[in-house]
Amino acid sequence: MADLITIDDPDDPRLHDYIGLTDVELRRRREPAEGLFIAEGEKVIRRARHAGYEMRSMLLSAKWVDVMRDVIDEVPAPVYAVTPELAERVTGYHVHRGALASMQRKPLPTADELLHTARRVVVMESVNDHTNIGAIFRSAAALGMDAVLLSPDCADPLYRRSVKVSMGAVFSVPYARLDSWPKALDGVREAGFELLALTPDEKASSIDDAAPHRLERVALMLGAEGDGLSTQALMAADAWVRIPMAHGVDSLNVGAAAAVAFYAVATGRPAS
């Protein structure tokens, strides 16, 4: 059973994990280096625990203590009870959901380990917007993608905003970082995957015509919002595919485009 500890000093060193949550650059450096991430909200905290992440501590406003009582009773980590005002001073924003947890990261699998068993893989290049990362992971989980591979410069899926937008789906889809780009795509192809680059380019085939759901193994490549896939990534692909558009619309937000493409990739595959 966890200890319930009331704290009224924003400078209390026990709150170290929660300091400056709105400082993106600080958190990008600190969290991976210290092996932690922040789960926000009751559902996300529960999903993180269900996925096997160890809790370091929990920060709750008073009205959330009863809601999270079963978790408090089950975990050995300390639970800090604070006022909403103190939580805001520490974190830098109004914690609407009233519950935060600092969770311990787990070692990431290698790309080779994921490719060994996967059939439907997402490959992201330079997607550095945390909202887009979260949205893509949520769609990947919902639509049956098996794994996600990230180029070295992609944003952190376990950053608080990504986790929040994904509603914890980042815990459901295994992911790995590729150690080189675009050279690492050779290893994806060698593992038996057809590399399909999603692009609005007119030279690309309609994703319906490409029929990716009929392929044995597919790696769908997505680029950053606005810029899309780099020339190097496009040249490394086996084929280019596009989503047909109407009414003169030339492209979709990468999160929306990912959801449409994932459905096309997964349609007709056996339920897992």
Secondary structure, 3 states (H helix, E strand, C coil): CCCEEECCCCCCHHHHHHCCCCCHHHHHHHHHHHCEEEEECHHHHHHHHHCCCCEEEEEEEHHHCCCCHHHHHHCCCCEEEECHHHHHHHHCCCCCCCEEEEEECCCCCCHHHHHHHCCEEEEECCCCCHHHHHHHHHHHHHCCCCEEEECCCCCCCCCHHHHHHHCCHHHCCCEEECCCCCCCHHHHHHCCCEEEEECCCCCCEEHHHHCHHHCCCEEEEECECCCECCHHHHHHCCEEEECCCCCCCCCCCHHHHHHHHHHHHHCCCCCC
